[in-house]
Amino acid sequence: MTGYKITEGDVEAGLQDRIEVLVEKKSTTSWLWKMLGALLLLALCIGGARLYVWYQFERSESMQSGHTAAPIIMDPDVKTAAHSTLKEMSKKAKAAIHLVGHYDEDYNMIAVEWRDAVGQAFAQGGFRLYNNTIIIPESGLYFVYSQVSFRVSCSKDTEGAWRSMPLSHRIWRASNSIGQRVSLMSGVRSACQNVQDDDMRSGQGCYSTIYLGAVFQLNKGDKLETETNQLSELETEEGKTFFGVFAL
């Protein structure tokens, strides 16, 4: 039988081999953790990017790629809530203007007079009220809104039926880029259709409201103004007739 003698060199060599194997395993584990961390970070980035793209797509769909959105004609029963909500939204906007309407029949006014320094009215972020028109400070997307309220004194025709009275409200845009004045939004209602004789005898009249609101791509220097019929029937108490714009 052949004998084998373990020398001190053999022992040291074995220890070196064992130590090298341990170091290699530690290096492999650290590399795997780094790889998992990188993959997790990449997944989070991809998820965030997809969420951002989805948000921008939904927003662009709602704004119809910069084109005008369908006008909203709101029911009179929610006019107070609409006024409060829009007022709070416009306050948070960097650029916004909110005007209150005034009308004095004694001065034979041909349009609602908009005011920016009374009551809840204000202007900020470069917006200006000039010659009863709103001046757009910069090109971009804006939410334009307006409401007019009426208290109509209805009358009867020769047959004793209540005459229907048409009420209308429109927002116009004058732009150098377009070269002409165009209608942004308009709304029409008919008053005195379902009134009761008792209401007329008590002097209550017939109440009606027209609300308009939509998103538009506007240019710097554009001018917005309104046109309203039946001005003598207009209600200009606080929160009933207003006109405003705020940047998106």
Phi, psi and chi 1 to 4 in degrees:
 res  aa     phi    psi   chi1   chi2   chi3   chi4
   1 MET       -  136.4  173.9 -179.6  -71.0      -
   2 THR   -88.5  130.2  -55.6      -      -      -
   3 GLY   -88.8  156.2      -      -      -      -
   4 TYR  -132.9  127.2 -178.8   76.9      -      -
   5 LYS  -110.9  125.2 -179.2  178.9 -179.0 -179.3
   6 ILE   -84.4  121.0  -60.6  175.9      -      -
   7 THR   -97.3  168.4   65.0      -      -      -
   8 GLU   -63.9  -32.8 -177.4  177.9   -5.8      -
   9 GLY   -66.0  -38.4      -      -      -      -
  10 ASP   -64.2  -41.1  -66.3  -27.3      -      -
  11 VAL   -63.2  -45.3  172.9      -      -      -
  12 GLU   -63.1  -39.0  -67.4  179.6   -6.8      -
  13 ALA   -64.0  -40.9      -      -      -      -
  14 GLY   -64.3  -39.3      -      -      -      -
  15 LEU   -66.1  -40.6  -70.8  175.0      -      -
  16 GLN   -61.7  -43.0  -72.8 -179.6   -7.2      -
  17 ASP   -62.0  -41.4  -68.0  -19.0      -      -
  18 ARG   -66.5  -40.5 -176.0  174.8  -58.9  172.8
  19 ILE   -65.3  -40.4  -68.5  172.6      -      -
  20 GLU   -63.5  -37.5  -70.8  175.6   -4.1      -
  21 VAL   -67.0  -40.8  170.2      -      -      -
  22 LEU   -64.4  -42.8  -69.7  174.1      -      -
  23 VAL   -63.1  -39.6  170.9      -      -      -
  24 GLU   -65.0  -40.3 -178.0  177.8   -2.1      -
  25 LYS   -65.1  -41.6  -72.1 -176.5  178.0  179.7
  26 LYS   -62.8  -40.2 -177.9  178.3 -179.3 -179.6
  27 SER   -65.4  -37.5  175.1      -      -      -
  28 THR   -67.3  -41.4  -57.7      -      -      -
  29 THR   -63.7  -43.5  -56.5      -      -      -
  30 SER   -62.3  -40.0  176.2      -      -      -
  31 TRP   -63.9  -38.7 -179.6   83.6      -      -
  32 LEU   -65.8  -41.1  -72.7  174.7      -      -
  33 TRP   -64.2  -40.3  -81.9  110.6      -      -
  34 LYS   -62.5  -41.7  -70.0 -179.4  179.3  179.5
  35 MET   -64.4  -42.7  178.6   62.1   71.5      -
  36 LEU   -64.1  -40.0  -71.2  174.3      -      -
  37 GLY   -62.9  -41.5      -      -      -      -
  38 ALA   -64.6  -41.6      -      -      -      -
  39 LEU   -64.6  -39.8  -69.1  175.1      -      -
  40 LEU   -63.7  -43.5  178.6   59.9      -      -
  41 LEU   -63.0  -40.7 -179.8   60.2      -      -
  42 LEU   -63.9  -40.5  179.2   60.3      -      -
  43 ALA   -64.4  -40.6      -      -      -      -
  44 LEU   -64.2  -41.2  -70.1  174.3      -      -
  45 CYS   -62.5  -43.8  -67.8      -      -      -
  46 ILE   -64.4  -43.2  -66.3  175.6      -      -
  47 GLY   -61.6  -43.7      -      -      -      -
  48 GLY   -63.5  -40.8      -      -      -      -
  49 ALA   -64.5  -42.0      -      -      -      -
  50 ARG   -64.6  -39.3  -65.8 -175.8   63.9 -178.4
  51 LEU   -64.0  -41.3 -179.4   61.2      -      -
  52 TYR   -64.7  -43.7  176.6   78.6      -      -
  53 VAL   -62.5  -41.4  170.7      -      -      -
  54 TRP   -62.6  -42.5  174.2   82.9      -      -
  55 TYR   -62.8  -44.9  169.5   77.0      -      -
  56 GLN   -65.3  -36.9  -67.4  -65.0  -28.0      -
  57 PHE   -65.6  -45.3  175.9   77.7      -      -
  58 GLU   -62.2  -39.6  -69.2  -67.2  -34.7      -
  59 ARG   -66.7  -41.8 -177.2  179.4  179.7 -176.0
  60 SER   -67.0  -34.0   62.7      -      -      -
  61 GLU   -64.5  -42.9  -75.5  -68.6  -49.3      -
  62 SER   -67.8  -29.7   64.3      -      -      -
  63 MET   -91.4   -2.3  -64.9  178.7  179.9      -
  64 GLN    57.5   46.8  -61.5 -175.8    1.4      -
  65 SER    54.8   40.1  -58.0      -      -      -
  66 GLY    88.5   -6.8      -      -      -      -
  67 HIS   -85.5  169.4  -63.6  -68.2      -      -
  68 THR   -67.8  140.9   59.4      -      -      -
  69 ALA   -89.4  164.2      -      -      -      -
  70 ALA   -65.9  131.5      -      -      -      -
  71 PRO   -62.0  149.3  -20.3   32.1      -      -
  72 ILE  -108.6  126.0  -55.4  168.4      -      -
  73 ILE  -110.4  111.1  -58.8  178.7      -      -
  74 MET   -92.2  147.3 -172.4  170.5  -70.5      -
  75 ASP   -67.6  143.7 -170.0  -89.9      -      -
  76 PRO   -59.8  -25.4  -23.0   32.6      -      -
  77 ASP   -67.2  -20.5  -65.7  -23.9      -      -
  78 VAL  -112.0   18.3  -64.7      -      -      -
  79 LYS   -65.1  -37.6   62.2 -177.7  179.9 -178.9
  80 THR   -67.1  -44.3  -57.5      -      -      -
  81 ALA   -63.5  -40.1      -      -      -      -
  82 ALA   -62.9  -43.0      -      -      -      -
  83 HIS   -61.8  -44.5  174.3 -100.8      -      -
  84 SER   -65.1  -44.0  -59.5      -      -      -
  85 THR   -63.8  -47.8  -58.3      -      -      -
  86 LEU   -64.2  -36.2  -71.0  170.2      -      -
  87 LYS   -63.4  -42.8 -171.9   66.1  168.4   57.5
  88 GLU   -68.3  -40.3  -69.1  -58.1  -43.4      -
  89 MET   -63.7  -42.9  -68.8  172.7   64.2      -
  90 SER   -67.7  -30.6   60.5      -      -      -
  91 LYS   -66.2  -34.4  -80.5 -176.3  177.0  179.8
  92 LYS   -79.6  -16.3  -63.3  177.2 -178.1  178.9
  93 ALA   -73.6  148.7      -      -      -      -
  94 LYS   -69.6  -37.9  -67.2 -178.3  179.6 -180.0
  95 ALA  -124.3  120.4      -      -      -      -
  96 ALA  -158.9  156.4      -      -      -      -
  97 ILE  -145.8  138.1 -173.6  170.5      -      -
  98 HIS  -136.2  121.7 -178.1   82.3      -      -
  99 LEU  -116.6  150.0  -50.6  173.9      -      -
 100 VAL  -111.1  146.4  -64.0      -      -      -
 101 GLY   -90.3  149.8      -      -      -      -
 102 HIS  -141.5  143.5  171.5   74.7      -      -
 103 TYR  -147.5  133.5  177.8   77.2      -      -
 104 ASP  -127.6  109.3 -167.3  -25.8      -      -
 105 GLU   -63.5  -25.8 -169.0  173.0    0.5      -
 106 ASP   -67.0  -21.8  -65.3  -24.3      -      -
 107 TYR   -97.8    9.1  -71.9   91.1      -      -
 108 ASN    51.3   46.1  -64.6  -40.5      -      -
 109 MET   -69.1  141.8  -61.3  169.2   63.0      -
 110 ILE  -101.5   -1.8   60.9  174.1      -      -
 111 ALA  -155.0  162.3      -      -      -      -
 112 VAL   -64.1  133.9 -179.5      -      -      -
 113 GLU   -90.9  119.6  178.8 -173.9   -4.1      -
 114 TRP   -94.3  136.0  -61.6  110.6      -      -
 115 ARG  -124.8  141.1  -62.3  179.3  174.5 -178.8
 116 ASP  -116.6    5.7   62.6   -9.6      -      -
 117 ALA  -130.3   25.1      -      -      -      -
 118 VAL  -133.5  151.8  -63.3      -      -      -
 119 GLY    55.2 -128.3      -      -      -      -
 120 GLN   -89.1    4.3  -61.1  -63.4  -45.8      -
 121 ALA   -73.5  148.8      -      -      -      -
 122 PHE  -162.3  167.1   71.8   94.6      -      -
 123 ALA  -146.6  134.6      -      -      -      -
 124 GLN  -152.3  165.9   64.1 -175.9   33.1      -
 125 GLY    70.9   25.7      -      -      -      -
 126 GLY    97.4   -8.8      -      -      -      -
 127 PHE   -67.9  143.8  -87.4  107.3      -      -
 128 ARG  -136.7  145.6  -67.6 -171.5  -62.9  118.7
 129 LEU  -103.4  115.9  174.1   63.5      -      -
 130 TYR  -135.3  124.6  175.3   74.7      -      -
 131 ASN    54.1   40.8 -162.3   22.3      -      -
 132 ASN    66.9   21.2 -146.6   38.8      -      -
 133 THR  -125.9  152.1   64.3      -      -      -
 134 ILE   -92.3  128.4  -66.6  177.2      -      -
 135 ILE   -98.9  123.8  -50.2  -61.6      -      -
 136 ILE   -76.0  125.8  -57.7  -59.3      -      -
 137 PRO   -76.6  -36.8   26.8  -33.8      -      -
 138 GLU  -144.4  156.8  -62.2  -67.5  -20.4      -
 139 SER   -71.1  141.0  -61.8      -      -      -
 140 GLY   160.6 -169.1      -      -      -      -
 141 LEU   -90.6  135.0  -75.2  174.5      -      -
 142 TYR  -137.7  146.9  -66.7   89.0      -      -
 143 PHE   -98.1  120.7 -173.2   83.8      -      -
 144 VAL  -108.8  134.8 -176.4      -      -      -
 145 TYR  -147.4  156.8   62.4   93.2      -      -
 146 SER  -163.7  151.1 -176.0      -      -      -
 147 GLN  -141.6  139.5  175.0  178.0  -68.6      -
 148 VAL  -129.0  141.7  -70.2      -      -      -
 149 SER  -120.7  143.9  -59.2      -      -      -
 150 PHE  -126.7  148.9  -58.5   88.6      -      -
 151 ARG  -127.4  101.9 -177.2  171.5   60.9  178.6
 152 VAL   -92.5  133.8 -179.3      -      -      -
 153 SER   -91.6  101.0  -60.3      -      -      -
 154 CYS   -76.3  156.6  -58.5      -      -      -
 155 SER  -136.6  161.3   60.6      -      -      -
 156 LYS  -103.1  154.9  -67.4 -175.5  176.7 -178.7
 157 ASP   -86.3 -174.0   57.5   23.3      -      -
 158 THR   -66.2  -20.6   56.3      -      -      -
 159 GLU   -93.0    2.2  -62.4 -179.8   -3.3      -
 160 GLY    88.6    6.1      -      -      -      -
 161 ALA   -93.3  148.8      -      -      -      -
 162 TRP   -70.6  130.4  -68.5  106.6      -      -
 163 ARG   -75.7  132.4  -69.0 -170.7  178.7   93.0
 164 SER   -76.8  132.9  177.0      -      -      -
 165 MET  -114.0  118.2  177.8  178.0  -69.5      -
 166 PRO   -75.3  135.4   27.8  -33.7      -      -
 167 LEU  -119.3  136.8  -53.1  173.2      -      -
 168 SER  -141.3  151.3   66.9      -      -      -
 169 HIS  -147.8  135.3 -176.7   54.3      -      -
 170 ARG  -140.4  146.6 -176.1 -176.2  -59.6  -89.9
 171 ILE  -112.8  126.1  -60.8  177.6      -      -
 172 TRP  -104.6  150.5  -68.4   94.5      -      -
 173 ARG  -123.6  125.9  172.9 -167.4 -179.3 -170.0
 174 ALA  -110.9  120.7      -      -      -      -
 175 SER  -136.5  135.4  175.0      -      -      -
 176 ASN   -66.5  -31.5  -67.8  -29.4      -      -
 177 SER   -68.9  -30.5   60.1      -      -      -
 178 ILE   -86.6  -37.1  -61.4  177.0      -      -
 179 GLY    89.5    1.1      -      -      -      -
 180 GLN  -157.3  165.4   60.0 -178.9  -11.3      -
 181 ARG   -84.4  131.2 -167.5  174.5   73.2  153.8
 182 VAL  -126.1  155.2  -63.0      -      -      -
 183 SER   -86.7  124.5  174.4      -      -      -
 184 LEU   -83.9  -49.2  -74.5 -174.4      -      -
 185 MET  -150.0  155.2  -65.8  177.9  -76.4      -
 186 SER  -154.8  153.7   64.1      -      -      -
 187 GLY  -143.2  146.8      -      -      -      -
 188 VAL  -134.1  137.7  178.4      -      -      -
 189 ARG  -135.6  160.2  -73.7 -171.7  179.6  -84.4
 190 SER  -115.5  125.7  -65.4      -      -      -
 191 ALA  -101.5  166.3      -      -      -      -
 192 CYS    67.8   24.4  -57.2      -      -      -
 193 GLN   -85.6  -39.8  -72.6 -177.1  -43.6      -
 194 ASN  -123.6   36.2  -59.7  -50.7      -      -
 195 VAL   -79.4  158.6  -61.9      -      -      -
 196 GLN  -109.5  147.3  -57.8  -64.5  -36.2      -
 197 ASP   -58.6  -35.1  -68.3  -16.0      -      -
 198 ASP   -64.1  -36.1  -68.3  -19.9      -      -
 199 ASP   -64.6  -39.4  -66.5  -24.2      -      -
 200 MET   -71.2  -36.6  -65.8  -60.2  103.7      -
 201 ARG   -69.0  -30.0  -78.0 -166.9  -68.8  -93.2
 202 SER   -83.7   -3.6   62.4      -      -      -
 203 GLY    78.2   15.2      -      -      -      -
 204 GLN   -73.5  -33.9  -67.3 -177.8   -0.3      -
 205 GLY    75.6 -172.7      -      -      -      -
 206 CYS  -114.5  123.2  179.1      -      -      -
 207 TYR   -97.2  140.7  -68.2   88.8      -      -
 208 SER  -154.3  149.4 -172.2      -      -      -
 209 THR  -135.6  141.7  -62.4      -      -      -
 210 ILE  -119.1  124.0  -62.2  176.7      -      -
 211 TYR  -119.8  136.9  172.1   80.9      -      -
 212 LEU  -129.3  142.6  -56.4  171.5      -      -
 213 GLY  -168.1  133.5      -      -      -      -
 214 ALA  -167.4  166.4      -      -      -      -
 215 VAL   -96.2  138.4  175.3      -      -      -
 216 PHE  -138.9  149.1  -62.8   91.4      -      -
 217 GLN   -89.8  112.9  174.5   72.5   44.8      -
 218 LEU  -118.1  157.9  -58.1  175.6      -      -
 219 ASN  -108.5  156.3  -61.1  -35.9      -      -
 220 LYS   -58.8  131.4 -179.2  178.0 -179.7  179.2
 221 GLY    91.2   -6.7      -      -      -      -
 222 ASP   -61.2  148.6  -76.3   -0.7      -      -
 223 LYS  -118.7  132.9  -61.0  177.7 -179.0  179.2
 224 LEU  -115.5  133.5  -56.0 -178.3      -      -
 225 GLU  -143.3  166.2   59.1 -177.7  -37.7      -
 226 THR  -117.9  160.6   63.1      -      -      -
 227 GLU  -138.9  125.0  178.7 -177.6  -12.4      -
 228 THR  -134.6  137.4  -50.7      -      -      -
 229 ASN   -96.2  177.4   74.9  -20.0      -      -
 230 GLN    50.8   47.7  -50.7  -64.2   -9.2      -
 231 LEU   -62.7  -31.0  -67.8  174.8      -      -
 232 SER   -66.5  -17.3   60.8      -      -      -
 233 GLU   -98.1    5.9  -48.1  -67.9  -23.8      -
 234 LEU   -74.1  141.2 -162.1   65.7      -      -
 235 GLU  -105.0  122.9  -72.3 -112.2  -68.8      -
 236 THR  -119.1   24.6   55.7      -      -      -
 237 GLU   -68.4  163.3  -63.6  177.8    9.9      -
 238 GLU   -54.2  127.1 -177.9   67.1   28.9      -
 239 GLY    82.1    4.5      -      -      -      -
 240 LYS  -102.3  -31.4  -69.6 -172.7  175.9 -178.8
 241 THR  -134.1  118.9  -62.7      -      -      -
 242 PHE  -152.1  168.7   50.4   85.2      -      -
 243 PHE  -153.2  129.8  179.6   29.7      -      -
 244 GLY  -160.1  168.4      -      -      -      -
 245 VAL  -147.4  142.3 -175.6      -      -      -
 246 PHE  -143.7  148.6   58.8   84.8      -      -
 247 ALA   -75.9  146.7      -      -      -      -
 248 LEU  -103.2      -  -62.3  177.6      -      -
